[in-house]
Amino acid sequence: MPHALVPLKHPAIAKAGVILVAITLALLPFALANIGTAWVRITNLAILYILLSLGLNIVVGFAGLLDLGYIAFYAVGAYVYALLASAHFDLHLPFWVILPIGALVACVFGVLLGTPTLKLRGDYLAIVTLGFGEIIRIFLNNLSRPVNITNGAMGITGIDPFRFGTFSFARTDTVAGLTFSGPIKYYYLLLVVLLIVIVINLRLQDSRIGRAWEAIREDEVAARAMGINTRNMKLLAFAMGASFGGIAGGMFSAIQGFISPESFVLVESVNVLAMVVLGGMGNIFGVILGALLLSFVPEVLRYTVGPAQMALFGRMIIDPEVIRMLLFGITLVGMMLFRPAGILPSALRKRELETAAAPAATAAA
């Protein structure tokens, strides 16, 4: 029976699979555009959520540090881009200059969050990070007096799109008979950034740093006894995760053209954390799957639940948003009961849960 699996691991089959996935991803935006441009925008937003989930996975999945304020780094990156590429301060720097600045500023905020929380774990760490996320949002909401820095609750408008010289990602162009709208251009850029972030995550996971984070997650005292500098490793996890959030925030700002503090509420942090938990903490591809599911399924329900009720009952009985959140909650509860490690858990996480469940099963027998 094992011999039946051998052909599937052949390099030629793996290469063919990669080529097939690449072709699918390349043609996807045009297929979605035929349904509606809104679906290309939803796909772009899903990729941004994947970037956020991969960043949070470094903190939660690799290092085992529960962070409920991760959306704050997303906000920092978004506002850095908005302030340096809009008429608000009459600055219009190129995006390849601003994105690294946004990542660096978010990284600094990550260290600022990590430094006072080094000795906290579990619920206490979650409460502190939650407070940090809310503090950032409140600051953004109120930094309009006496000096108008963030324009308060009104947000910042007229944010520059990404540009290469005269080439603008916001403008629709036609090349070889194909129409490349702004969302389609951003899709390809986001896809390139995502691939880079995935490669970085894979390299980190298999590196000495990744193994150090894993050791800290399993037993911080034992890790310290083995010579791991737990302080620096935890700060590095916060900084690395925050930098990915800052990059995603900058791209979100450019794509939307408008941002306000209401885009960075606590619910967004919870959504990103749910993506990581649902997909499988510590498993990069599981996290990607979780982000895709929680990005697309709610939108599919949004477009189908309302028309279905109208067709069946002739009127709207339950608001689609209520049904969406109800199904979201039921799914998460079901996952925690029947598959607590996530849809695609990391091998180590799965082994830990099986080991923990074995004594309980023996006792029950």
C-alpha positions in Angstrom: 0.0 0.0 0.0 2.8 2.5 0.8 4.1 2.1 -2.8 0.9 3.7 -4.1 2.1 7.0 -2.7 5.5 7.0 -4.2 4.5 8.4 -7.7 2.8 11.4 -6.0 6.2 12.5 -4.6 7.9 12.3 -7.9 9.6 15.7 -8.7 7.9 15.9 -12.1 4.4 15.7 -10.5 5.4 18.3 -7.9 6.6 20.6 -10.6 3.5 20.1 -12.6 1.4 20.9 -9.5 3.3 24.1 -8.9 2.9 25.1 -12.6 -0.9 24.4 -12.4 -1.2 26.5 -9.2 0.8 29.3 -10.8 -1.5 29.4 -13.9 -4.6 29.3 -11.7 -3.4 32.3 -9.7 -2.4 34.2 -12.8 -5.8 33.7 -14.4 -7.9 34.1 -11.3 -8.4 37.9 -11.3 -9.8 37.8 -14.8 -12.2 35.0 -14.0 -13.4 36.9 -10.9 -13.7 40.2 -12.9 -16.2 38.5 -15.2 -18.4 37.8 -12.1 -17.8 41.3 -10.7 -14.9 43.7 -9.8 -16.1 43.4 -6.2 -14.8 39.9 -6.1 -11.3 41.0 -7.2 -11.4 43.5 -4.3 -12.5 40.8 -1.9 -9.6 38.6 -3.1 -7.2 41.5 -2.5 -8.6 42.0 1.0 -8.2 38.2 1.6 -4.5 38.4 0.6 -4.1 41.3 3.1 -5.7 39.1 5.8 -3.3 36.3 4.9 -0.3 38.7 5.4 -1.8 39.7 8.8 -2.4 36.1 9.7 1.2 35.0 8.8 2.5 37.9 10.9 0.4 37.0 13.9 1.3 33.3 13.4 4.9 34.2 14.3 3.8 35.6 17.6 1.0 33.2 18.5 1.9 30.0 16.5 5.7 30.0 16.6 6.4 31.8 20.0 3.2 31.0 21.8 2.5 34.6 22.8 -1.2 35.4 22.8 -1.7 38.8 21.1 -5.1 40.4 21.0 -3.9 43.8 19.8 -2.2 42.8 16.6 -4.4 45.1 14.5 -2.6 48.0 16.1 0.5 47.3 13.9 -1.8 47.2 10.8 -3.0 50.6 11.8 0.5 52.0 12.3 1.6 50.8 8.9 -1.6 52.3 7.3 -1.2 55.7 8.9 2.5 55.9 8.2 1.7 55.4 4.5 -1.2 57.8 4.6 0.8 60.6 6.3 3.7 60.3 3.9 1.7 59.8 0.7 -1.2 62.3 0.8 -2.1 65.9 0.8 -2.5 65.8 4.6 1.1 66.9 5.1 1.6 67.6 1.4 4.1 64.7 1.2 4.1 62.3 -1.7 6.9 59.9 -1.2 7.2 56.8 -3.4 5.7 53.6 -2.0 9.0 51.7 -2.1 10.3 54.2 0.4 7.3 54.4 2.6 6.6 50.6 3.0 10.0 49.9 4.6 9.5 52.9 6.9 6.0 51.6 7.9 7.5 48.2 8.6 10.3 49.7 10.7 7.9 51.9 12.7 5.5 49.0 13.3 8.6 46.9 14.3 9.5 49.6 16.9 5.9 49.5 18.2 6.2 45.7 18.4 9.3 46.1 20.6 7.5 48.7 22.7 4.7 46.3 23.3 6.9 43.3 23.9 9.3 45.0 26.4 6.9 45.5 29.3 5.2 42.1 28.7 8.2 39.8 28.8 7.2 38.1 32.0 3.5 37.8 31.2 1.8 34.7 29.8 -1.6 33.5 28.8 -4.6 35.6 29.9 -2.5 38.4 31.4 -0.6 38.9 28.2 -3.8 38.8 26.2 -5.3 41.6 28.3 -2.2 43.8 28.0 -2.0 43.4 24.2 -5.8 44.0 23.9 -5.3 47.3 25.8 -2.3 48.2 23.6 -4.5 47.8 20.5 -7.2 50.0 21.9 -4.8 52.6 23.0 -3.4 52.9 19.5 -6.9 53.2 18.0 -7.9 55.9 20.6 -4.7 57.8 19.9 -5.5 57.8 16.2 -9.0 59.0 17.0 -7.8 61.9 19.1 -4.6 63.2 17.5 -6.3 66.0 15.7 -5.9 68.7 18.4 -4.0 70.9 19.1 -1.9 69.7 16.2 -3.8 67.8 13.5 -1.7 64.7 12.9 -4.3 62.0 12.1 -7.4 64.1 11.3 -9.2 62.2 14.1 -12.3 60.3 13.4 -12.7 61.8 9.9 -9.7 59.9 8.7 -7.3 60.7 5.9 -8.5 60.9 2.3 -6.8 61.3 -1.0 -4.1 58.8 -0.3 -1.7 58.2 -3.2 -1.9 54.8 -5.0 1.2 52.9 -5.8 3.1 54.3 -8.7 6.2 53.5 -10.8 7.0 56.7 -12.6 4.0 57.3 -14.9 2.6 53.8 -14.2 -0.2 53.9 -11.7 -1.8 50.8 -10.0 -5.1 52.7 -9.7 -5.5 53.3 -13.4 -7.1 50.9 -15.8 -4.8 49.9 -18.7 -5.2 47.6 -21.7 -2.3 45.3 -22.7 -2.5 42.9 -25.6 -6.3 43.1 -25.5 -6.5 42.3 -21.7 -7.9 44.9 -19.4 -5.9 45.4 -16.3 -8.1 47.4 -13.8 -6.6 48.9 -10.6 -7.8 45.9 -8.4 -6.2 43.4 -10.8 -2.9 45.3 -10.8 -3.0 45.3 -7.0 -3.8 41.6 -7.0 -0.6 40.7 -8.8 1.5 43.0 -6.5 -0.1 41.6 -3.4 0.5 38.1 -4.7 4.3 38.8 -5.2 4.5 40.3 -1.6 2.6 37.3 -0.2 5.0 34.8 -1.9 8.0 36.7 -0.4 6.4 36.7 3.1 5.6 32.9 2.8 9.3 32.2 1.9 10.5 34.3 4.8 8.1 32.4 7.2 9.3 29.0 5.9 12.9 30.0 6.3 12.2 31.4 9.8 10.4 28.2 10.9 13.3 25.9 9.9 16.0 28.2 11.3 17.6 28.3 14.7 15.4 31.3 15.5 12.2 29.3 14.7 13.3 26.4 16.8 14.1 28.8 19.7 10.5 30.2 19.4 9.2 26.7 19.4 11.2 25.9 22.5 9.9 29.0 24.3 6.3 28.1 23.3 6.7 24.6 24.8 8.5 25.5 28.0 10.1 28.8 28.6 12.0 27.8 31.7 13.5 24.8 29.9 14.4 26.9 27.0 16.2 29.4 29.2 18.0 26.5 30.9 19.2 25.3 27.5 20.9 28.7 26.9 18.2 30.4 24.7 17.9 34.1 25.3 14.2 34.1 25.8 14.0 37.9 26.2 15.6 38.7 22.9 13.7 35.9 21.1 10.3 37.1 22.4 11.1 40.7 21.4 12.2 39.4 18.0 8.9 37.6 17.6 6.9 40.7 18.4 9.1 42.8 16.1 8.9 40.4 13.1 5.1 39.9 13.4 4.6 43.6 13.7 6.7 44.4 10.6 4.5 42.2 8.5 1.4 43.9 9.9 3.0 47.3 9.0 3.6 46.3 5.4 0.0 45.0 5.1 -1.3 48.2 6.6 0.6 50.4 4.1 -0.8 48.4 1.2 -4.3 48.6 2.6 -4.0 52.3 2.8 -2.9 52.7 -0.8 -5.5 50.3 -2.1 -8.4 52.0 -0.2 -7.3 55.6 -0.7 -8.9 56.4 2.6 -8.4 55.2 6.2 -9.9 56.0 9.6 -9.6 54.6 13.1 -12.8 52.6 12.6 -10.9 50.3 10.2 -8.8 49.1 13.1 -11.2 48.0 15.8 -10.8 45.1 18.2 -13.1 42.9 16.1 -10.4 42.9 13.4 -7.8 41.6 15.8 -10.2 38.8 16.9 -10.9 38.0 13.2 -7.2 37.6 12.4 -6.6 35.5 15.5 -9.5 33.3 14.5 -7.9 32.8 11.1 -4.7 31.6 12.8 -6.6 29.3 15.2 -9.0 27.9 12.6 -6.3 27.1 10.1 -3.8 25.6 12.6 -1.4 27.6 14.8 2.2 27.1 13.7 1.4 25.7 10.3 2.0 28.3 7.6 -0.3 26.7 5.0 -2.9 26.0 7.6 -3.0 29.7 8.5 -3.3 30.6 4.8 -6.3 28.3 4.5 -7.9 29.7 7.6 -7.5 33.2 6.3 -9.0 32.3 3.0 -12.0 30.6 4.5 -12.8 33.4 6.9 -12.3 36.0 4.2 -14.4 34.4 1.4 -17.1 32.4 3.2 -18.7 35.5 4.9 -18.7 37.3 1.6 -20.4 34.3 -0.1 -23.0 34.3 2.6 -23.5 38.0 2.2 -24.3 37.6 -1.5 -26.4 34.4 -1.1 -28.3 34.5 2.2 -30.4 37.6 1.3 -31.5 36.5 -2.1 -32.2 33.0 -0.7 -34.6 34.4 1.9 -36.3 36.6 -0.7 -36.8 33.6 -3.0 -38.1 31.3 -0.2 -40.1 33.8 2.0 -40.6 36.8 -0.2 -39.0 39.0 2.4 -35.9 39.4 4.6 -36.5 37.5 7.9 -33.0 37.5 9.4 -30.4 40.0 8.5 -27.5 38.4 6.5 -25.0 39.9 8.9 -26.6 38.1 11.8 -26.6 34.8 10.0 -23.0 35.3 9.0 -21.9 35.9 12.6 -24.0 33.0 13.9 -22.4 30.6 11.5 -19.0 32.1 12.2 -19.5 31.4 16.0 -20.9 27.9 15.4 -17.9 27.0 13.2 -15.4 28.2 15.8 -17.1 26.3 18.6 -17.3 23.2 16.5 -13.6 23.5 15.6 -12.6 23.8 19.3 -14.7 20.7 20.2 -13.8 18.4 17.4 -10.5 19.7 15.9 -8.9 21.9 18.5 -5.5 22.0 16.7 -7.1 23.6 13.6 -7.8 22.4 10.0 -4.2 21.8 9.2 -2.3 21.7 12.5 1.5 21.7 12.7 2.9 18.2 13.3 4.2 19.2 16.7 0.9 20.7 17.8 -1.1 17.7 16.7 1.3 15.4 18.5 1.0 17.4 21.7 -2.8 17.3 21.7 -2.8 13.5 21.0 -0.4 13.0 23.8 -2.5 15.1 26.2 -5.7 13.3 25.1 -4.2 9.8 25.6 -4.1 9.8 29.5 -7.7 11.2 29.6 -8.9 8.4 27.2 -7.1 5.8 29.4 -8.7 7.1 32.6 -12.1 7.1 31.0 -11.7 3.5 29.9 
